[in-house]
């Protein structure tokens, strides 16, 4: 039996004459490892600005739940990653005059749940220097009644916003065709 059989395609170097300049002198046959770098993902932190989705001046002020719902109906269903059959959580970023600077799709969930964390919600609000945000998400069932999880997440996000000095104006739950506002329902506290 021949024990010196070597697979030519394996790339293993077993003889000293095959060791190249990239190998360590102490351990022949082991290549020096270069730092690994993840390729960038172009849509990872995509903020859709108003330049990309023209909005009438009257709709740029999102100070009421009805205006937020109008903004949603005009822009969010055309977002390339929006799926009406799953819950989608979107944040509207506002300036100090409560005018929309842009929006971004934070998370896409399943038919009845969605995972939302303050880190992802406030990351781009901080990067874009937003003064306030409006939280919105849809209920694929069409019923805009907020669930207990919606109320708990909203309160957690309000507390996180208070620490960051970014005001959470409202959380609007979009149904079909109705909407509900957690501020109007009394779930926001001062």
ZALUMMI-147370 format. One record per residue: residue number from 1; residue in three letters; x, y, z negated of N, C-alpha, C in turn. Coordinates in steps of 0.001 Angstrom, whole numbers, plus 500000, padded with zeros to 6 digits. Example, Ala and Ser with C-alpha at 12.3 -4.5 7.8 and 13.67 -1.06 7.14 Angstrom:
residues 2
> 1:ALA:513190:494310:492200:512300:495500:492200:513200:496700:492200;
> 2:SER:512850:497750:492920:513670:498940:492860:512900:500030:492130;
***
This chain:
residues 190
> 1:UNK:500844:498825:500000:500000:500000:500000:500888:501236:500000;
> 2:UNK:500580:502175:500866:501389:503378:501018:500837:504475:500118;
> 3:UNK:501587:504942:499163:501126:505968:498232:501479:507371:498699;
> 4:UNK:502174:507527:499801:502572:508840:500302:501631:509371:501373;
> 5:UNK:500426:508817:501513:499466:509297:502504:498960:510663:502048;
> 6:UNK:498955:511613:502986:498558:512986:502645:497517:513453:503647;
> 7:UNK:496466:514060:503177:495425:514604:504044:495913:515929:504600;
> 8:UNK:496011:516011:505921:496519:517222:506563:495554:518395:506401;
> 9:UNK:494234:518151:506300:493238:519221:506207:493046:519720:504791;
> 10:UNK:493620:519067:503810:493337:519444:502427:494019:520733:502020;
> 11:UNK:495093:521107:502697:495784:522335:502344:496667:522184:501131;
> 12:UNK:496789:520979:500570:497634:520764:499408:499087:520690:499855;
> 13:UNK:499960:521241:499072:501379:521235:499382:502077:520415:498316;
> 14:UNK:502669:519305:498732:503293:518444:497748:504805:518408:497864;
> 15:UNK:505340:518831:498987:506790:518802:499155:507365:520190:498988;
> 16:UNK:508542:520332:498400:509141:521646:498182:509370:522424:499472;
> 17:UNK:509625:521758:500579:509868:522500:501814:508597:523130:502365;
> 18:UNK:507409:522705:501893:506152:523278:502350:505699:524440:501469;
> 19:UNK:506370:524724:500392:505973:525785:499473:506310:527118:500116;
> 20:UNK:505314:528018:500173:505520:529317:500818:505927:530369:499798;
> 21:UNK:506059:531600:500292:506486:532701:499433:505385:533142:498472;
> 22:UNK:504115:532765:498684:503009:533186:497814:502924:532359:496546;
> 23:UNK:503685:531323:496438:503540:530438:495292:504414:530892:494143;
> 24:UNK:504050:530460:492971:504832:530809:491790:506083:529964:491745;
> 25:UNK:507213:530543:491371:508445:529761:491339:508428:528690:490249;
> 26:UNK:507676:528924:489160:507655:527955:488071:506806:526738:488434;
> 27:UNK:505734:526963:489179:504806:525888:489522:504696:525794:491042;
> 28:UNK:505586:525087:491693:505505:524991:493151:504197:524320:493566;
> 29:UNK:503623:524858:494614:502370:524316:495117:501146:525047:494624;
> 30:UNK:501276:525947:493638:500135:526715:493146:500220:528126:493700;
> 31:UNK:499193:528543:494395:499173:529873:494991:498860:530939:493958;
> 32:UNK:499371:532122:494187:499047:533256:493322:497619:533672:493624;
> 33:UNK:496838:533843:492586:495430:534202:492747:495313:535711:492784;
> 34:UNK:494650:536201:493826:494406:537635:493932:493084:537953:493244;
> 35:UNK:492901:539175:492776:491646:539525:492109:490446:539313:493027;
> 36:UNK:489389:538773:492445:488165:538531:493201:487311:539780:493201;
> 37:UNK:486704:540057:494322:485873:541252:494434:484547:540887:495079;
> 38:UNK:483437:541249:494419:482126:541003:494990:481884:541973:496132;
> 39:UNK:481254:541482:497193:480883:542378:498273:479727:543243:497803;
> 40:UNK:479711:544479:498255:478650:545380:497825:477339:544984:498492;
> 41:UNK:476266:545239:497784:474937:544966:498309:474280:546299:498599;
> 42:UNK:473973:546600:499855:473519:547945:500209:472185:548344:499596;
> 43:UNK:471331:547404:499233:470016:547760:498698:469931:547567:497192;
> 44:UNK:471061:547372:496529:471025:547109:495103:470507:548308:494315;
> 45:UNK:470955:549497:494657:470529:550700:493946:469932:551687:494925;
> 46:UNK:468962:551272:495682:468378:552102:496728:467311:553015:496146;
> 47:UNK:467587:554311:496203:466595:555315:495823:466015:555869:497111;
> 48:UNK:464705:555819:497240:464059:556372:498420:463751:557829:498126;
> 49:UNK:464465:558717:498787:464274:560147:498546:463134:560670:499402;
> 50:UNK:462729:561895:499128:461619:562487:499881:462000:562749:501331;
> 51:UNK:463295:562853:501622:463704:563016:503021:463367:561780:503837;
> 52:UNK:463428:560614:503200:463147:559365:503889:461657:559074:503999;
> 53:UNK:460857:559644:503123:459408:559439:503187:458731:560801:503024;
> 54:UNK:458529:561505:504122:457938:562840:504051:456618:562837:503284;
> 55:UNK:456500:563792:502389:455339:563888:501507:454796:565306:501556;
> 56:UNK:453488:565469:501701:452922:566825:501650:453243:567505:500328;
> 57:UNK:453363:568809:500364:453740:569575:499167:452771:569338:498010;
> 58:UNK:451498:569211:498304:450510:569010:497243:450696:567654:496550;
> 59:UNK:451251:566678:497267:451416:565346:496692:452749:565201:495959;
> 60:UNK:453647:566166:496101:454948:566073:495447:454861:566326:493952;
> 61:UNK:453832:567014:493503:453611:567211:492068:452864:565985:491539;
> 62:UNK:453534:565205:490739:452912:563995:490186:452663:564193:488698;
> 63:UNK:451799:565144:488376:451512:565429:486977:450201:564812:486505;
> 64:UNK:449458:564186:487397:448220:563505:487006:448245:562076:487549;
> 65:UNK:447522:561167:486912:447477:559782:487408:446908:559662:488818;
> 66:UNK:445963:560540:489177:445410:560492:490528:446467:560826:491578;
> 67:UNK:447327:561802:491285:448388:562154:492224:449425:561039:492314;
> 68:UNK:449707:560379:491194:450622:559242:491209:450034:558115:492056;
> 69:UNK:448743:557860:491901:448081:556815:492688:448108:557162:494175;
> 70:UNK:447894:558437:494511:447974:558851:495913:449374:558651:496468;
> 71:UNK:450394:558990:495668:451783:558787:496094:452035:557302:496331;
> 72:UNK:451571:556449:495408:451739:555001:495560:451112:554527:496866;
> 73:UNK:449851:554905:497092:449134:554425:498282:449793:554887:499578;
> 74:UNK:450447:556030:499538:451075:556559:500747:452442:555936:501025;
> 75:UNK:453232:555666:499980:454621:555275:500196:454988:553847:499801;
> 76:UNK:454466:553337:498725:454965:552058:498206:454579:550870:499087;
> 77:UNK:453362:550762:499606:453047:549592:500449:453915:549475:501700;
> 78:UNK:454544:550563:502134:455409:550501:503314:456869:550237:502956;
> 79:UNK:457170:550110:501665:458545:549814:501243:458930:548435:501776;
> 80:UNK:460151:548270:502284:460515:546989:502908:460466:545781:501969;
> 81:UNK:460606:545975:500659:460599:544848:499728:459286:544707:498960;
> 82:UNK:458340:545581:499208:457059:545507:498489:456290:544275:498935;
> 83:UNK:455749:543548:497957:454935:542366:498226:453620:542535:497488;
> 84:UNK:452502:542733:498198:451228:542969:497508:450702:541754:496750;
> 85:UNK:451266:540574:497007:450821:539364:496322:451562:539123:495009;
> 86:UNK:452527:539965:494690:453290:539864:493435:453250:541223:492739;
> 87:UNK:453461:541193:491431:453575:542458:490706:454896:543126:491084;
> 88:UNK:454823:544391:491444:456011:545173:491803:456062:546401:490901;
> 89:UNK:457199:546621:490265:457373:547725:489322:458185:548820:489997;
> 90:UNK:457600:550008:490092:458221:551143:490778:458330:552305:489803;
> 91:UNK:459436:553034:489875:459640:554218:489047:459715:555435:489949;
> 92:UNK:458920:556457:489622:459007:557752:490303:459896:558645:489453;
> 93:UNK:460893:559234:490067:461802:560127:489340:461371:561569:489600;
> 94:UNK:461266:562344:488520:460773:563716:488611:461837:564695:488138;
> 95:UNK:461770:565918:488679:462664:566968:488198:461991:567707:487040;
> 96:UNK:462565:568820:486619:462015:569536:485459:460663:570164:485747;
> 97:UNK:460346:570411:487010:459035:570961:487397:458007:569880:487681;
> 98:UNK:458352:568639:487362:457481:567476:487562:457182:567221:489043;
> 99:UNK:458151:567538:489895:458042:567241:491317:458871:565994:491600;
> 100:UNK:458389:565166:492494:459039:563892:492784:460372:564118:493487;
> 101:UNK:461416:563520:492946:462734:563524:493592:462889:562300:494484;
> 102:UNK:462264:561214:494089:462344:559966:494831:461734:558838:494015;
> 103:UNK:461739:557663:494584:461224:556491:493871:462121:555296:494162;
> 104:UNK:462036:554293:493305:462751:553055:493573:461995:551864:493000;
> 105:UNK:462121:550770:493712:461493:549516:493326:462426:548821:492355;
> 106:UNK:462008:548726:491102:462863:548179:490051:462857:546662:490074;
> 107:UNK:461673:546068:490162:461576:544625:490014:460364:544090:490753;
> 108:UNK:460512:542869:491250:459402:542146:491874:459181:540896:491043;
> 109:UNK:457959:540715:490587:457654:539587:489705:456916:538481:490414;
> 110:UNK:456022:537853:489671:455188:536787:490224:453763:537323:490319;
> 111:UNK:452799:536425:490448:451409:536861:490593:450889:537611:489374;
> 112:UNK:451361:537237:488177:450791:537835:486975:451813:538303:485953;
> 113:UNK:453094:538208:486255:454112:538690:485314:455232:539388:486070;
> 114:UNK:455949:540203:485324:457102:540889:485888:458101:541135:484771;
> 115:UNK:459369:541028:485071:460433:541240:484093:460969:542654:484263;
> 116:UNK:460882:543446:483205:461334:544840:483250:462181:545098:482012;
> 117:UNK:463336:545726:482206:464231:546048:481104:464588:547525:481192;
> 118:UNK:464708:548223:480067:465049:549652:480104:466331:549961:480869;
> 119:UNK:467279:549055:480844:468545:549284:481552:468295:549511:483048;
> 120:UNK:467461:548667:483665:467186:548812:485088:466271:549993:485365;
> 121:UNK:465356:550268:484469:464419:551377:484685:465139:552717:484647;
> 122:UNK:466042:552892:483682:466679:554198:483501:468009:554355:484234;
> 123:UNK:468546:553281:484782:469851:553362:485456:469846:554413:486564;
> 124:UNK:468915:554336:487485:468906:555294:488593:468335:556639:488188;
> 125:UNK:467509:556660:487160:467039:557954:486657:468210:558763:486125;
> 126:UNK:469145:558095:485491:470347:558774:485002:471231:559185:486170;
> 127:UNK:471415:558280:487134:472279:558581:488279:471769:559750:489116;
> 128:UNK:470461:559891:489210:469887:560969:490016:469535:562197:489179;
> 129:UNK:469889:562199:487917:469640:563319:487005:468156:563673:486934;
> 130:UNK:467326:562650:486797:465884:562878:486666:465578:563398:485266;
> 131:UNK:464664:564345:485202:464250:564897:483922:463163:564050:483274;
> 132:UNK:462351:563409:484120:461244:562591:483634:460973:561498:484663;
> 133:UNK:460261:560480:484226:459888:559395:485133:458421:559040:484934;
> 134:UNK:457845:558453:485980:456502:557887:485905:456638:556419:486270;
> 135:UNK:456119:555555:485419:456155:554114:485643:454898:553700:486385;
> 136:UNK:455046:552845:487353:453882:552333:488083:454121:550866:488418;
> 137:UNK:453063:550103:488409:453130:548748:488941:451740:548322:489373;
> 138:UNK:451698:547297:490197:450416:546845:490725:449985:545544:490063;
> 139:UNK:448695:545304:490082:448129:544025:489679:447541:543394:490941;
> 140:UNK:448139:542328:491434:447638:541709:492664:446191:541233:492570;
> 141:UNK:445704:540987:491356:444313:540551:491195:443323:541647:491569;
> 142:UNK:443784:542906:491571:442901:544027:491880:442325:544693:490647;
> 143:UNK:442446:544050:489492:441936:544609:488242:443039:545441:487581;
> 144:UNK:442851:546771:487461:443915:547608:486913:443984:547665:485393;
> 145:UNK:443232:546832:484689:443256:546843:483234:444638:546409:482738;
> 146:UNK:445291:547233:481895:446628:546859:481423:446585:545679:480462;
> 147:UNK:447569:544804:480588:447667:543652:479691:448413:544061:478423;
> 148:UNK:448427:543168:477445:449189:543433:476212:450677:543588:476524;
> 149:UNK:451183:542806:477481:452595:542919:477868:452878:544274:478515;
> 150:UNK:451928:544785:479306:452093:546116:479909:452211:547186:478829;
> 151:UNK:451381:547088:477811:451378:548071:476725:452681:547992:475928;
> 152:UNK:453131:546769:475630:454377:546605:474873:455580:547132:475653;
> 153:UNK:455675:546796:476932:456795:547267:477758:456770:548781:477863;
> 154:UNK:455590:549352:478005:455480:550816:478095:455997:551472:476825;
> 155:UNK:455610:550950:475672:456083:551532:474406:457593:551377:474251;
> 156:UNK:458138:550250:474671:459596:550065:474629:460299:551068:475536;
> 157:UNK:459742:551294:476723:460351:552234:477664:460220:553677:477180;
> 158:UNK:459146:553999:476495:458992:555350:475917:460084:555580:474882;
> 159:UNK:460306:554591:474013:461358:554720:472993:462740:554843:473624;
> 160:UNK:463006:554067:474656:464299:554160:475342:464457:555528:476000;
> 161:UNK:463388:556030:476589:463437:557363:477202:463671:558461:476185;
> 162:UNK:463113:558317:474993:463346:559303:473946:464814:559339:473544;
> 163:UNK:465459:558178:473495:466888:558146:473173:467728:558815:474254;
> 164:UNK:467308:558642:475509:468056:559200:476634:467635:560621:476994;
> 165:UNK:466609:561137:476311:466044:562461:476616:465482:562522:478037;
> 166:UNK:464911:561397:478488:464189:561333:479763:462752:560985:479416;
> 167:UNK:461861:561907:479664:460467:561724:479266:459756:560741:480184;
> 168:UNK:459005:559829:479587:458135:558940:480343:456768:559613:480373;
> 169:UNK:456393:560109:481540:455153:560885:481683:453918:560000:481577;
> 170:UNK:453937:558866:482274:452760:558011:482310:453160:556638:482837;
> 171:UNK:452290:555681:482664:452411:554366:483281:451076:554096:483956;
> 172:UNK:451105:554072:485280:449891:553895:486067:449875:552474:486611;
> 173:UNK:448791:551753:486330:448618:550390:486830:447686:550470:488026;
> 174:UNK:448186:550007:489170:447418:550086:490412:446648:548792:490633;
> 175:UNK:445360:548946:490861:444513:547824:491243:444093:548025:492678;
> 176:UNK:443035:547357:493055:442535:547542:494415:441036:547747:494356;
> 177:UNK:440527:548902:494528:441121:550182:494907:441354:551114:493714;
> 178:UNK:441055:550658:492506:441122:551528:491330:442515:551557:490725;
> 179:UNK:442672:552428:489736:443917:552530:488968:443563:552829:487530;
> 180:UNK:444506:552580:486628:444315:552973:485233:445604:553587:484726;
> 181:UNK:445458:554538:483818:446596:555245:483250:446685:554906:481776;
> 182:UNK:447843:554447:481349:447998:554117:479935:447965:555360:479059;
> 183:UNK:448359:556518:479594:448245:557753:478825:446782:558127:478619;
> 184:UNK:445979:558012:479679:444552:558328:479550:443847:557364:478608;
> 185:UNK:444310:556108:478565:443703:555120:477696:444157:555244:476240;
> 186:UNK:445112:556147:475971:445533:556410:474601:446679:555542:474096;
> 187:UNK:447409:554889:474979:448505:554024:474540:449822:554770:474376;
> 188:UNK:449881:556012:474803:451086:556823:474576:450958:557489:473224;
> 189:UNK:452040:557569:472505:452032:558220:471206:453124:559274:471182;
> 190:UNK:452937:560270:470385:453912:561373:470318:454786:561240:469110;
***
